[in-house]
Amino acid sequence: MRLAAGARRGTEIWLLQRASALLMAVCLPLLLAYVLLQGPHDYWTWRALFAPLPAKLAVLLFVAAMLVHGWIGLREILIDYLHPLALRLALYLASAILYLGCLVWTADILWRVAP
Amino acid sequence: MSMRAARPYHLDLFRIRQPIGAWVSILHRLSGAVLALAVPVLLYAFMLSLRSEPDFDRLIAFLQGGVVHSLLLGTIWATLHHLLAGLRHLGLDLGRGAQRARARQTALACLVLGVGLTGAIAIWMM
């Protein structure tokens, strides 16, 4: 139990946090350029931005990296400040479910925009 | 002996003068926590922006309100600071900028650029 809740699986998680950070650092300027170079937007031009499949996939990839990165960050904060084991595990799980839901929600938002 | 006894037994975080790198690091964690908790709110706004034209217009008007506009700028600052301090940390992972003088310079750059760019965006949005 201690092993599952602690910081001992460090290296993979450290690497995943850096990889997701790099992916976001590369994607964010590209996405901003894609949005701003065609702006200013009204509803219909804004909506048209997310119609092409590559745009949907790029946003979904960015959000997935953001959620992975955010979950690892929350995990680190919980390890540092929240010591009761059951509570810490409960919050790991709750945040994982919340973020998994956010990923599905993002896909739903994007794929409601007809190509 | 009395000199010895007067020394503090613990680190009182409110009395130590933190080095500038510590402030960048503390704000990196704080901005990260804020952003992690803001994700569902931001996704909700993204959903509204794409759902219908009236929702889009209402969202834009909502984001221009005084308090909400300040919260939006706070989120933009958190994003910028977290990105800048994160890039600095990636550099430190690779051993770049780890010398004391250089590390202090990049720490100051993170703080100044984070606030400065947020100010520039605030002016651009007016």
gemmi code that builds the backbone of each chain (N, CA, C; Angstrom):
import gemmi

chains = {
    "A": [
        ("MET", (0.823, -1.210, 0.000), (0.000, 0.000, 0.000), (0.854, 1.256, 0.000)),
        ("ARG", (1.873, 1.259, 0.886), (2.760, 2.427, 0.968), (3.411, 2.677, -0.394)),
        ("LEU", (3.764, 1.582, -1.054), (4.443, 1.695, -2.338), (3.520, 2.335, -3.373)),
        ("ALA", (2.246, 1.963, -3.310), (1.295, 2.459, -4.304), (1.004, 3.943, -4.106)),
        ("ALA", (1.100, 4.416, -2.868), (0.686, 5.791, -2.596), (1.853, 6.768, -2.539)),
        ("GLY", (3.079, 6.262, -2.542), (4.229, 7.124, -2.325), (4.859, 7.602, -3.624)),
        ("ALA", (6.043, 8.173, -3.470), (6.728, 8.790, -4.605), (7.777, 7.845, -5.171)),
        ("ARG", (7.636, 6.535, -4.969), (8.745, 5.632, -5.268), (8.820, 5.182, -6.722)),
        ("ARG", (7.755, 5.436, -7.504), (7.852, 5.073, -8.923), (8.299, 6.307, -9.698)),
        ("GLY", (9.422, 6.859, -9.246), (9.798, 8.206, -9.660), (10.112, 8.372, -11.123)),
        ("THR", (10.977, 7.498, -11.679), (11.603, 7.831, -12.956), (10.610, 7.899, -14.106)),
        ("GLU", (9.713, 6.903, -14.204), (8.759, 6.934, -15.337), (7.873, 8.170, -15.239)),
        ("ILE", (7.436, 8.452, -13.997), (6.520, 9.570, -13.816), (7.225, 10.891, -14.079)),
        ("TRP", (8.477, 10.990, -13.643), (9.308, 12.174, -13.914), (9.408, 12.396, -15.417)),
        ("LEU", (9.661, 11.285, -16.142), (9.839, 11.384, -17.596), (8.528, 11.782, -18.275)),
        ("LEU", (7.427, 11.184, -17.817), (6.112, 11.474, -18.390), (5.741, 12.943, -18.166)),
        ("GLN", (6.117, 13.478, -17.001), (5.827, 14.882, -16.725), (6.616, 15.792, -17.664)),
        ("ARG", (7.892, 15.457, -17.902), (8.709, 16.256, -18.825), (8.217, 16.115, -20.264)),
        ("ALA", (7.861, 14.894, -20.662), (7.404, 14.675, -22.040), (6.119, 15.446, -22.305)),
        ("SER", (5.166, 15.380, -21.352), (3.901, 16.096, -21.546), (4.139, 17.602, -21.519)),
        ("ALA", (5.107, 18.061, -20.699), (5.430, 19.492, -20.653), (5.978, 19.954, -22.001)),
        ("LEU", (6.898, 19.175, -22.575), (7.489, 19.546, -23.863), (6.435, 19.567, -24.960)),
        ("LEU", (5.568, 18.536, -24.945), (4.515, 18.476, -25.959), (3.634, 19.725, -25.897)),
        ("MET", (3.278, 20.139, -24.671), (2.450, 21.343, -24.531), (3.214, 22.591, -24.945)),
        ("ALA", (4.508, 22.662, -24.576), (5.307, 23.844, -24.910), (5.435, 24.005, -26.418)),
        ("VAL", (5.429, 22.875, -27.158), (5.495, 22.943, -28.625), (4.119, 23.231, -29.209)),
        ("CYS", (3.083, 22.556, -28.675), (1.728, 22.657, -29.235), (1.084, 24.022, -28.981)),
        ("LEU", (1.315, 24.589, -27.786), (0.594, 25.805, -27.416), (0.855, 26.973, -28.381)),
        ("PRO", (2.122, 27.286, -28.713), (2.353, 28.371, -29.682), (1.743, 28.067, -31.041)),
        ("LEU", (1.791, 26.788, -31.475), (1.221, 26.420, -32.778), (-0.294, 26.611, -32.776)),
        ("LEU", (-0.954, 26.149, -31.696), (-2.408, 26.296, -31.601), (-2.802, 27.776, -31.533)),
        ("LEU", (-2.040, 28.558, -30.733), (-2.337, 29.996, -30.629), (-2.176, 30.674, -31.986)),
        ("ALA", (-1.113, 30.311, -32.712), (-0.887, 30.898, -34.039), (-2.040, 30.531, -34.964)),
        ("TYR", (-2.469, 29.260, -34.927), (-3.580, 28.784, -35.756), (-4.851, 29.587, -35.474)),
        ("VAL", (-5.120, 29.865, -34.193), (-6.336, 30.598, -33.816), (-6.205, 32.089, -34.129)),
        ("LEU", (-5.058, 32.689, -33.741), (-4.947, 34.155, -33.800), (-4.704, 34.670, -35.217)),
        ("LEU", (-3.998, 33.884, -36.050), (-3.690, 34.369, -37.400), (-4.950, 34.471, -38.268)),
        ("GLN", (-6.008, 33.736, -37.871), (-7.247, 33.785, -38.643), (-8.305, 34.661, -37.972)),
        ("GLY", (-7.918, 35.300, -36.843), (-8.870, 36.103, -36.088), (-8.968, 37.513, -36.595)),
        ("PRO", (-9.757, 38.402, -35.996), (-10.663, 38.115, -34.865), (-11.874, 37.276, -35.296)),
        ("HIS", (-12.434, 36.563, -34.321), (-13.442, 35.567, -34.652), (-14.842, 35.956, -34.200)),
        ("ASP", (-15.834, 35.540, -35.000), (-17.196, 35.442, -34.476), (-17.468, 33.948, -34.258)),
        ("TYR", (-18.702, 33.616, -33.871), (-18.997, 32.220, -33.552), (-18.672, 31.282, -34.707)),
        ("TRP", (-19.038, 31.704, -35.939), (-18.939, 30.762, -37.063), (-17.491, 30.538, -37.493)),
        ("THR", (-16.647, 31.584, -37.462), (-15.242, 31.371, -37.827), (-14.520, 30.600, -36.707)),
        ("TRP", (-14.911, 30.873, -35.455), (-14.356, 30.137, -34.304), (-14.678, 28.653, -34.423)),
        ("ARG", (-15.943, 28.365, -34.746), (-16.378, 26.985, -34.882), (-15.653, 26.281, -36.032)),
        ("ALA", (-15.464, 27.020, -37.148), (-14.829, 26.442, -38.335), (-13.385, 26.010, -38.042)),
        ("LEU", (-12.746, 26.671, -37.033), (-11.366, 26.306, -36.686), (-11.252, 24.839, -36.272)),
        ("PHE", (-12.331, 24.327, -35.625), (-12.255, 22.985, -35.048), (-12.941, 21.937, -35.918)),
        ("ALA", (-13.319, 22.327, -37.147), (-13.964, 21.376, -38.050), (-12.977, 20.365, -38.645)),
        ("PRO", (-11.775, 20.774, -39.093), (-10.868, 19.791, -39.709), (-10.384, 18.756, -38.701)),
        ("LEU", (-10.265, 17.509, -39.158), (-9.820, 16.421, -38.277), (-8.442, 16.691, -37.646)),
        ("PRO", (-7.440, 17.200, -38.414), (-6.140, 17.465, -37.771), (-6.240, 18.450, -36.608)),
        ("ALA", (-7.135, 19.450, -36.718), (-7.311, 20.416, -35.626), (-7.901, 19.719, -34.399)),
        ("LYS", (-8.919, 18.876, -34.627), (-9.513, 18.103, -33.515), (-8.444, 17.266, -32.817)),
        ("LEU", (-7.637, 16.557, -33.625), (-6.626, 15.666, -33.040), (-5.566, 16.461, -32.287)),
        ("ALA", (-5.168, 17.630, -32.837), (-4.145, 18.448, -32.170), (-4.649, 18.941, -30.821)),
        ("VAL", (-5.898, 19.417, -30.776), (-6.459, 19.901, -29.508), (-6.584, 18.747, -28.513)),
        ("LEU", (-7.045, 17.583, -29.007), (-7.211, 16.427, -28.114), (-5.862, 15.984, -27.542)),
        ("LEU", (-4.826, 15.992, -28.389), (-3.481, 15.619, -27.941), (-2.983, 16.595, -26.879)),
        ("PHE", (-3.207, 17.897, -27.136), (-2.793, 18.919, -26.175), (-3.501, 18.715, -24.837)),
        ("VAL", (-4.807, 18.513, -24.891), (-5.574, 18.350, -23.647), (-5.142, 17.078, -22.916)),
        ("ALA", (-4.873, 15.996, -23.678), (-4.419, 14.751, -23.041), (-3.104, 14.990, -22.302)),
        ("ALA", (-2.160, 15.699, -22.950), (-0.878, 16.004, -22.302), (-1.095, 16.861, -21.063)),
        ("MET", (-2.027, 17.837, -21.174), (-2.324, 18.733, -20.056), (-2.882, 17.944, -18.863)),
        ("LEU", (-3.776, 16.976, -19.160), (-4.393, 16.204, -18.079), (-3.377, 15.281, -17.410)),
        ("VAL", (-2.522, 14.633, -18.213), (-1.471, 13.776, -17.650), (-0.546, 14.616, -16.764)),
        ("HIS", (-0.127, 15.769, -17.292), (0.774, 16.667, -16.573), (0.123, 17.164, -15.277)),
        ("GLY", (-1.151, 17.539, -15.382), (-1.875, 18.041, -14.216), (-2.044, 16.965, -13.161)),
        ("TRP", (-2.326, 15.728, -13.608), (-2.518, 14.655, -12.630), (-1.223, 14.357, -11.886)),
        ("ILE", (-0.107, 14.348, -12.615), (1.190, 14.106, -11.969), (1.506, 15.237, -10.982)),
        ("GLY", (1.193, 16.476, -11.379), (1.436, 17.617, -10.492), (0.612, 17.527, -9.222)),
        ("LEU", (-0.680, 17.189, -9.375), (-1.539, 17.045, -8.192), (-1.020, 15.927, -7.295)),
        ("ARG", (-0.559, 14.833, -7.915), (-0.011, 13.693, -7.180), (1.188, 14.139, -6.338)),
        ("GLU", (2.070, 14.956, -6.941), (3.244, 15.423, -6.197), (2.844, 16.282, -5.004)),
        ("ILE", (1.853, 17.159, -5.222), (1.393, 18.016, -4.135), (0.783, 17.174, -3.019)),
        ("LEU", (-0.015, 16.155, -3.403), (-0.628, 15.282, -2.392), (0.443, 14.526, -1.613)),
        ("ILE", (1.486, 14.039, -2.314), (2.571, 13.315, -1.633), (3.267, 14.227, -0.624)),
        ("ASP", (3.443, 15.497, -1.001), (4.158, 16.419, -0.109), (3.345, 16.824, 1.116)),
        ("TYR", (2.042, 17.061, 0.930), (1.292, 17.712, 2.010), (0.232, 16.835, 2.664)),
        ("LEU", (-0.210, 15.770, 1.968), (-1.324, 14.990, 2.511), (-0.829, 13.617, 2.924)),
        ("HIS", (-0.676, 13.402, 4.227), (-0.016, 12.190, 4.678), (-0.931, 11.012, 5.031)),
        ("PRO", (-2.181, 11.241, 5.470), (-3.037, 10.077, 5.735), (-3.234, 9.259, 4.449)),
        ("LEU", (-2.863, 7.992, 4.499), (-2.754, 7.175, 3.294), (-4.074, 6.995, 2.569)),
        ("ALA", (-5.138, 6.700, 3.338), (-6.431, 6.418, 2.710), (-6.947, 7.659, 1.979)),
        ("LEU", (-6.772, 8.812, 2.626), (-7.243, 10.066, 2.042), (-6.469, 10.372, 0.761)),
        ("ARG", (-5.138, 10.132, 0.828), (-4.304, 10.415, -0.331), (-4.699, 9.523, -1.518)),
        ("LEU", (-4.888, 8.229, -1.250), (-5.288, 7.310, -2.318), (-6.648, 7.674, -2.885)),
        ("ALA", (-7.569, 8.087, -1.989), (-8.913, 8.462, -2.442), (-8.840, 9.655, -3.387)),
        ("LEU", (-7.978, 10.639, -3.051), (-7.867, 11.818, -3.907), (-7.125, 11.515, -5.212)),
        ("TYR", (-6.118, 10.601, -5.167), (-5.501, 10.131, -6.432), (-6.575, 9.629, -7.378)),
        ("LEU", (-7.398, 8.755, -6.805), (-8.398, 8.062, -7.617), (-9.448, 9.050, -8.118)),
        ("ALA", (-9.911, 9.931, -7.200), (-10.936, 10.906, -7.584), (-10.416, 11.812, -8.701)),
        ("SER", (-9.165, 12.284, -8.586), (-8.645, 13.179, -9.614), (-8.418, 12.426, -10.922)),
        ("ALA", (-8.016, 11.141, -10.837), (-7.838, 10.344, -12.058), (-9.160, 10.194, -12.794)),
        ("ILE", (-10.236, 9.897, -12.027), (-11.557, 9.726, -12.648), (-12.031, 11.050, -13.242)),
        ("LEU", (-11.832, 12.144, -12.477), (-12.223, 13.471, -12.966), (-11.520, 13.793, -14.286)),
        ("TYR", (-10.212, 13.551, -14.337), (-9.435, 13.903, -15.530), (-9.739, 12.981, -16.701)),
        ("LEU", (-10.004, 11.700, -16.417), (-10.420, 10.781, -17.475), (-11.735, 11.265, -18.079)),
        ("GLY", (-12.639, 11.705, -17.186), (-13.897, 12.284, -17.639), (-13.665, 13.513, -18.502)),
        ("CYS", (-12.693, 14.352, -18.107), (-12.375, 15.566, -18.870), (-11.897, 15.218, -20.277)),
        ("LEU", (-11.141, 14.121, -20.401), (-10.638, 13.725, -21.724), (-11.793, 13.305, -22.632)),
        ("VAL", (-12.698, 12.496, -22.068), (-13.869, 12.064, -22.844), (-14.720, 13.281, -23.215)),
        ("TRP", (-14.886, 14.192, -22.255), (-15.673, 15.410, -22.470), (-15.067, 16.232, -23.625)),
        ("THR", (-13.739, 16.379, -23.616), (-13.068, 17.142, -24.674), (-13.337, 16.527, -26.044)),
        ("ALA", (-13.218, 15.193, -26.129), (-13.496, 14.518, -27.403), (-14.928, 14.795, -27.823)),
        ("ASP", (-15.861, 14.728, -26.872), (-17.276, 14.979, -27.162), (-17.491, 16.402, -27.675)),
        ("ILE", (-16.870, 17.394, -26.999), (-16.992, 18.795, -27.422), (-16.497, 18.946, -28.862)),
        ("LEU", (-15.325, 18.360, -29.127), (-14.701, 18.538, -30.450), (-15.483, 17.844, -31.556)),
        ("TRP", (-15.947, 16.615, -31.285), (-16.582, 15.850, -32.363), (-18.054, 16.233, -32.566)),
        ("ARG", (-18.562, 17.146, -31.722), (-19.882, 17.718, -32.011), (-19.802, 18.780, -33.103)),
        ("VAL", (-18.579, 19.278, -33.352), (-18.381, 20.238, -34.440), (-18.251, 19.431, -35.726)),
        ("ALA", (-19.276, 19.517, -36.568), (-19.299, 18.705, -37.791), (-18.176, 19.153, -38.734)),
        ("PRO", (-17.516, 18.200, -39.399), (-16.440, 18.575, -40.314), (-16.966, 19.276, -41.577)),
    ],
    "B": [
        ("MET", (26.785, 29.858, 25.716), (25.607, 28.993, 25.828), (24.320, 29.731, 25.471)),
        ("SER", (24.194, 30.973, 25.977), (22.960, 31.701, 25.698), (22.830, 31.978, 24.204)),
        ("MET", (23.959, 32.204, 23.514), (23.939, 32.392, 22.064), (23.368, 31.145, 21.377)),
        ("ARG", (23.830, 29.981, 21.841), (23.355, 28.720, 21.261), (21.856, 28.562, 21.413)),
        ("ALA", (21.381, 28.880, 22.629), (19.968, 28.664, 22.919), (19.080, 29.573, 22.075)),
        ("ALA", (19.614, 30.734, 21.641), (18.808, 31.687, 20.898), (18.605, 31.266, 19.438)),
        ("ARG", (19.363, 30.261, 18.992), (19.217, 29.864, 17.583), (17.880, 29.162, 17.361)),
        ("PRO", (17.265, 29.395, 16.215), (15.969, 28.746, 15.979), (16.129, 27.243, 15.791)),
        ("TYR", (15.107, 26.495, 16.205), (15.142, 25.044, 16.098), (14.517, 24.557, 14.782)),
        ("HIS", (13.851, 25.436, 14.104), (13.118, 25.006, 12.904), (13.208, 26.127, 11.878)),
        ("LEU", (12.798, 25.822, 10.674), (12.797, 26.837, 9.627), (11.463, 27.567, 9.653)),
        ("ASP", (11.463, 28.802, 10.108), (10.238, 29.599, 10.078), (10.141, 30.261, 8.705)),
        ("LEU", (9.260, 29.690, 7.866), (9.202, 30.121, 6.459), (8.828, 31.585, 6.320)),
        ("PHE", (8.180, 32.145, 7.362), (7.745, 33.543, 7.256), (8.834, 34.524, 7.712)),
        ("ARG", (9.925, 33.984, 8.298), (10.995, 34.876, 8.758), (12.266, 34.766, 7.921)),
        ("ILE", (12.386, 33.640, 7.186), (13.551, 33.498, 6.308), (13.336, 34.367, 5.077)),
        ("ARG", (14.368, 35.057, 4.625), (14.268, 35.785, 3.366), (14.609, 34.799, 2.248)),
        ("GLN", (13.575, 34.438, 1.462), (13.772, 33.408, 0.439), (14.606, 33.951, -0.723)),
        ("PRO", (15.504, 33.127, -1.286), (16.194, 33.542, -2.509), (15.201, 33.572, -3.677)),
        ("ILE", (15.547, 34.314, -4.716), (14.586, 34.556, -5.798), (14.155, 33.253, -6.482)),
        ("GLY", (15.080, 32.279, -6.554), (14.732, 30.994, -7.147), (13.624, 30.286, -6.381)),
        ("ALA", (13.599, 30.493, -5.064), (12.554, 29.870, -4.248), (11.187, 30.459, -4.594)),
        ("TRP", (11.137, 31.780, -4.832), (9.867, 32.406, -5.193), (9.353, 31.875, -6.527)),
        ("VAL", (10.268, 31.732, -7.492), (9.872, 31.190, -8.793), (9.325, 29.781, -8.620)),
        ("SER", (9.992, 28.984, -7.776), (9.589, 27.606, -7.555), (8.238, 27.513, -6.836)),
        ("ILE", (8.067, 28.337, -5.796), (6.802, 28.342, -5.048), (5.651, 28.754, -5.967)),
        ("LEU", (5.893, 29.806, -6.768), (4.842, 30.277, -7.682), (4.593, 29.266, -8.806)),
        ("HIS", (5.623, 28.500, -9.177), (5.441, 27.445, -10.178), (4.461, 26.391, -9.663)),
        ("ARG", (4.640, 25.991, -8.398), (3.733, 25.006, -7.806), (2.326, 25.591, -7.630)),
        ("LEU", (2.278, 26.845, -7.139), (0.978, 27.480, -6.906), (0.203, 27.644, -8.220)),
        ("SER", (0.891, 28.150, -9.254), (0.216, 28.338, -10.540), (-0.204, 26.987, -11.116)),
        ("GLY", (0.626, 25.956, -10.916), (0.278, 24.626, -11.401), (-0.972, 24.091, -10.716)),
        ("ALA", (-1.057, 24.272, -9.403), (-2.231, 23.799, -8.664), (-3.488, 24.530, -9.128)),
        ("VAL", (-3.372, 25.860, -9.302), (-4.515, 26.648, -9.757), (-4.968, 26.173, -11.142)),
        ("LEU", (-3.996, 25.979, -12.048), (-4.342, 25.559, -13.407), (-4.968, 24.162, -13.415)),
        ("ALA", (-4.422, 23.256, -12.585), (-4.953, 21.892, -12.545), (-6.413, 21.898, -12.098)),
        ("LEU", (-6.726, 22.782, -11.119), (-8.110, 22.844, -10.640), (-9.001, 23.630, -11.599)),
        ("ALA", (-8.391, 24.485, -12.447), (-9.178, 25.297, -13.386), (-9.578, 24.516, -14.634)),
        ("VAL", (-8.959, 23.356, -14.856), (-9.205, 22.606, -16.097), (-10.699, 22.371, -16.382)),
        ("PRO", (-11.483, 21.862, -15.418), (-12.905, 21.641, -15.723), (-13.641, 22.938, -16.068)),
        ("VAL", (-13.278, 24.038, -15.393), (-13.917, 25.328, -15.674), (-13.594, 25.782, -17.100)),
        ("LEU", (-12.319, 25.644, -17.483), (-11.894, 26.055, -18.823), (-12.560, 25.191, -19.891)),
        ("LEU", (-12.691, 23.888, -19.606), (-13.360, 23.005, -20.564), (-14.835, 23.378, -20.705)),
        ("TYR", (-15.445, 23.773, -19.590), (-16.846, 24.196, -19.641), (-16.989, 25.428, -20.542)),
        ("ALA", (-16.052, 26.379, -20.395), (-16.069, 27.577, -21.243), (-15.864, 27.195, -22.713)),
        ("PHE", (-14.957, 26.256, -22.964), (-14.694, 25.793, -24.331), (-15.958, 25.152, -24.922)),
        ("MET", (-16.651, 24.359, -24.103), (-17.889, 23.716, -24.542), (-18.926, 24.775, -24.926)),
        ("LEU", (-19.102, 25.791, -24.043), (-20.076, 26.857, -24.326), (-19.721, 27.594, -25.616)),
        ("SER", (-18.406, 27.837, -25.829), (-17.983, 28.628, -26.987), (-18.334, 27.927, -28.296)),
        ("LEU", (-18.452, 26.609, -28.276), (-18.727, 25.876, -29.520), (-20.175, 25.415, -29.621)),
        ("ARG", (-20.970, 25.546, -28.544), (-22.298, 24.932, -28.529), (-23.293, 25.667, -29.420)),
        ("SER", (-23.358, 27.003, -29.283), (-24.307, 27.763, -30.110), (-23.862, 29.221, -30.152)),
        ("GLU", (-24.408, 29.963, -31.124), (-24.029, 31.370, -31.266), (-24.403, 32.191, -30.032)),
        ("PRO", (-25.635, 32.062, -29.490), (-25.962, 32.824, -28.261), (-25.037, 32.472, -27.091)),
        ("ASP", (-24.686, 31.178, -26.944), (-23.764, 30.788, -25.870), (-22.400, 31.437, -26.065)),
        ("PHE", (-21.923, 31.451, -27.313), (-20.635, 32.080, -27.635), (-20.659, 33.557, -27.243)),
        ("ASP", (-21.718, 34.276, -27.669), (-21.805, 35.716, -27.383), (-21.904, 35.970, -25.877)),
        ("ARG", (-22.698, 35.130, -25.187), (-22.843, 35.291, -23.738), (-21.510, 35.052, -23.027)),
        ("LEU", (-20.752, 34.054, -23.486), (-19.450, 33.748, -22.879), (-18.491, 34.928, -23.049)),
        ("ILE", (-18.451, 35.504, -24.269), (-17.549, 36.640, -24.517), (-17.910, 37.804, -23.597)),
        ("ALA", (-19.223, 38.091, -23.484), (-19.669, 39.184, -22.605), (-19.290, 38.887, -21.155)),
        ("PHE", (-19.477, 37.625, -20.745), (-19.154, 37.206, -19.372), (-17.665, 37.402, -19.077)),
        ("LEU", (-16.808, 37.034, -20.045), (-15.355, 37.133, -19.840), (-14.877, 38.580, -19.783)),
        ("GLN", (-15.710, 39.506, -20.292), (-15.311, 40.911, -20.272), (-15.731, 41.626, -18.982)),
        ("GLY", (-16.528, 40.954, -18.142), (-16.937, 41.546, -16.869), (-15.727, 41.759, -15.955)),
        ("GLY", (-15.799, 42.793, -15.075), (-14.642, 43.206, -14.284), (-13.939, 42.101, -13.527)),
        ("VAL", (-14.679, 41.411, -12.618), (-14.054, 40.387, -11.780), (-13.591, 39.209, -12.632)),
        ("VAL", (-14.462, 38.788, -13.572), (-14.135, 37.635, -14.410), (-12.924, 37.943, -15.285)),
        ("HIS", (-12.862, 39.197, -15.770), (-11.717, 39.601, -16.590), (-10.418, 39.502, -15.782)),
        ("SER", (-10.466, 39.905, -14.504), (-9.283, 39.784, -13.644), (-8.904, 38.323, -13.443)),
        ("LEU", (-9.928, 37.458, -13.238), (-9.658, 36.023, -13.084), (-9.024, 35.449, -14.345)),
        ("LEU", (-9.520, 35.915, -15.513), (-8.973, 35.464, -16.792), (-7.502, 35.861, -16.903)),
        ("LEU", (-7.206, 37.117, -16.546), (-5.808, 37.576, -16.592), (-4.940, 36.798, -15.592)),
        ("GLY", (-5.526, 36.475, -14.424), (-4.810, 35.652, -13.445), (-4.472, 34.287, -14.015)),
        ("THR", (-5.428, 33.702, -14.739), (-5.197, 32.393, -15.364), (-4.111, 32.498, -16.437)),
        ("ILE", (-4.135, 33.604, -17.203), (-3.116, 33.815, -18.238), (-1.733, 33.973, -17.585)),
        ("TRP", (-1.679, 34.741, -16.468), (-0.398, 34.870, -15.768), (0.075, 33.505, -15.274)),
        ("ALA", (-0.842, 32.725, -14.668), (-0.467, 31.402, -14.141), (0.100, 30.535, -15.263)),
        ("THR", (-0.539, 30.577, -16.436), (-0.066, 29.787, -17.578), (1.338, 30.233, -17.989)),
        ("LEU", (1.528, 31.552, -18.130), (2.824, 32.079, -18.572), (3.925, 31.774, -17.561)),
        ("HIS", (3.627, 32.031, -16.273), (4.649, 31.784, -15.260), (4.996, 30.299, -15.198)),
        ("HIS", (3.967, 29.454, -15.259), (4.201, 28.014, -15.176), (5.035, 27.528, -16.364)),
        ("LEU", (4.739, 28.081, -17.557), (5.489, 27.721, -18.770), (6.950, 28.175, -18.660)),
        ("LEU", (7.150, 29.448, -18.283), (8.507, 29.998, -18.202), (9.340, 29.273, -17.137)),
        ("ALA", (8.750, 29.130, -15.928), (9.478, 28.460, -14.845), (9.712, 26.991, -15.202)),
        ("GLY", (8.760, 26.398, -15.940), (8.909, 25.002, -16.367), (10.063, 24.843, -17.342)),
        ("LEU", (10.175, 25.762, -18.307), (11.294, 25.715, -19.257), (12.620, 25.886, -18.514)),
        ("ARG", (12.598, 26.775, -17.491), (13.801, 26.970, -16.675), (14.175, 25.662, -15.970)),
        ("HIS", (13.168, 24.963, -15.440), (13.434, 23.701, -14.754), (13.971, 22.648, -15.717)),
        ("LEU", (13.419, 22.624, -16.953), (13.923, 21.674, -17.953), (15.394, 21.956, -18.244)),
        ("GLY", (15.750, 23.236, -18.337), (17.146, 23.620, -18.534), (18.018, 23.133, -17.384)),
        ("LEU", (17.504, 23.318, -16.153), (18.259, 22.882, -14.971), (18.429, 21.357, -14.961)),
        ("ASP", (17.384, 20.623, -15.435), (17.496, 19.162, -15.541), (18.677, 18.779, -16.423)),
        ("LEU", (18.898, 19.588, -17.466), (19.988, 19.298, -18.407), (21.296, 19.940, -17.957)),
        ("GLY", (21.267, 20.551, -16.773), (22.474, 21.174, -16.250), (22.764, 22.536, -16.841)),
        ("ARG", (21.779, 23.109, -17.529), (21.983, 24.433, -18.132), (21.468, 25.523, -17.188)),
        ("GLY", (22.284, 26.524, -16.947), (21.869, 27.639, -16.091), (21.876, 27.294, -14.618)),
        ("ALA", (22.673, 26.301, -14.225), (22.689, 25.892, -12.827), (23.676, 26.712, -11.981)),
        ("GLN", (24.559, 27.470, -12.631), (25.478, 28.311, -11.855), (24.667, 29.384, -11.136)),
        ("ARG", (25.132, 29.758, -9.937), (24.347, 30.625, -9.055), (23.915, 31.929, -9.732)),
        ("ALA", (24.872, 32.631, -10.335), (24.541, 33.933, -10.930), (23.536, 33.769, -12.064)),
        ("ARG", (23.755, 32.764, -12.917), (22.888, 32.519, -14.069), (21.488, 32.098, -13.596)),
        ("ALA", (21.444, 31.237, -12.578), (20.158, 30.757, -12.068), (19.337, 31.925, -11.520)),
        ("ARG", (20.031, 32.883, -10.885), (19.322, 34.059, -10.357), (18.787, 34.927, -11.497)),
        ("GLN", (19.595, 35.056, -12.558), (19.145, 35.848, -13.721), (17.893, 35.240, -14.346)),
        ("THR", (17.920, 33.913, -14.586), (16.767, 33.285, -15.240), (15.540, 33.317, -14.328)),
        ("ALA", (15.768, 33.229, -13.005), (14.638, 33.314, -12.078), (13.977, 34.686, -12.173)),
        ("LEU", (14.816, 35.734, -12.195), (14.279, 37.090, -12.326), (13.550, 37.245, -13.659)),
        ("ALA", (14.137, 36.664, -14.717), (13.511, 36.747, -16.048), (12.122, 36.109, -16.035)),
        ("CYS", (11.966, 34.961, -15.358), (10.654, 34.302, -15.265), (9.636, 35.230, -14.608)),
        ("LEU", (10.031, 35.844, -13.478), (9.092, 36.705, -12.748), (8.712, 37.924, -13.580)),
        ("VAL", (9.733, 38.566, -14.188), (9.488, 39.801, -14.940), (8.700, 39.514, -16.218)),
        ("LEU", (9.120, 38.473, -16.966), (8.424, 38.151, -18.219), (6.988, 37.701, -17.965)),
        ("GLY", (6.784, 36.919, -16.901), (5.434, 36.446, -16.592), (4.481, 37.611, -16.380)),
        ("VAL", (4.901, 38.558, -15.540), (4.054, 39.722, -15.253), (3.991, 40.652, -16.475)),
        ("GLY", (5.154, 40.871, -17.119), (5.210, 41.781, -18.263), (4.343, 41.320, -19.426)),
        ("LEU", (4.436, 40.040, -19.771), (3.637, 39.516, -20.886), (2.153, 39.545, -20.554)),
        ("THR", (1.805, 39.260, -19.275), (0.404, 39.350, -18.864), (-0.111, 40.778, -19.044)),
        ("GLY", (0.724, 41.762, -18.658), (0.355, 43.161, -18.845), (0.159, 43.491, -20.316)),
        ("ALA", (1.077, 42.996, -21.163), (0.980, 43.250, -22.604), (-0.312, 42.658, -23.172)),
        ("ILE", (-0.660, 41.436, -22.726), (-1.895, 40.797, -23.204), (-3.119, 41.582, -22.722)),
        ("ALA", (-3.053, 42.082, -21.472), (-4.170, 42.875, -20.934), (-4.401, 44.120, -21.791)),
        ("ILE", (-3.305, 44.765, -22.188), (-3.429, 45.964, -23.034), (-3.957, 45.595, -24.414)),
        ("TRP", (-3.456, 44.476, -24.966), (-3.877, 44.019, -26.290), (-5.376, 43.672, -26.315)),
        ("MET", (-5.895, 43.177, -25.169), (-7.304, 42.771, -25.124), (-8.248, 43.965, -24.978)),
        ("MET", (-7.705, 45.166, -24.614), (-8.581, 46.326, -24.396), (-9.130, 46.885, -25.708)),
    ],
}
model = gemmi.Model(1)
for chain_id, residues in chains.items():
    chain = gemmi.Chain(chain_id)
    for i, (resn, *xyz) in enumerate(residues, 1):
        res = gemmi.Residue()
        res.name, res.seqid = resn, gemmi.SeqId(i, " ")
        for name, pos in zip(("N", "CA", "C"), xyz):
            atom = gemmi.Atom()
            atom.name, atom.element = name, gemmi.Element(name[0])
            atom.pos, atom.b_iso = gemmi.Position(*pos), 0.0
            res.add_atom(atom)
        chain.add_residue(res)
    model.add_chain(chain)
structure = gemmi.Structure()
structure.add_model(model)
structure.setup_entities()
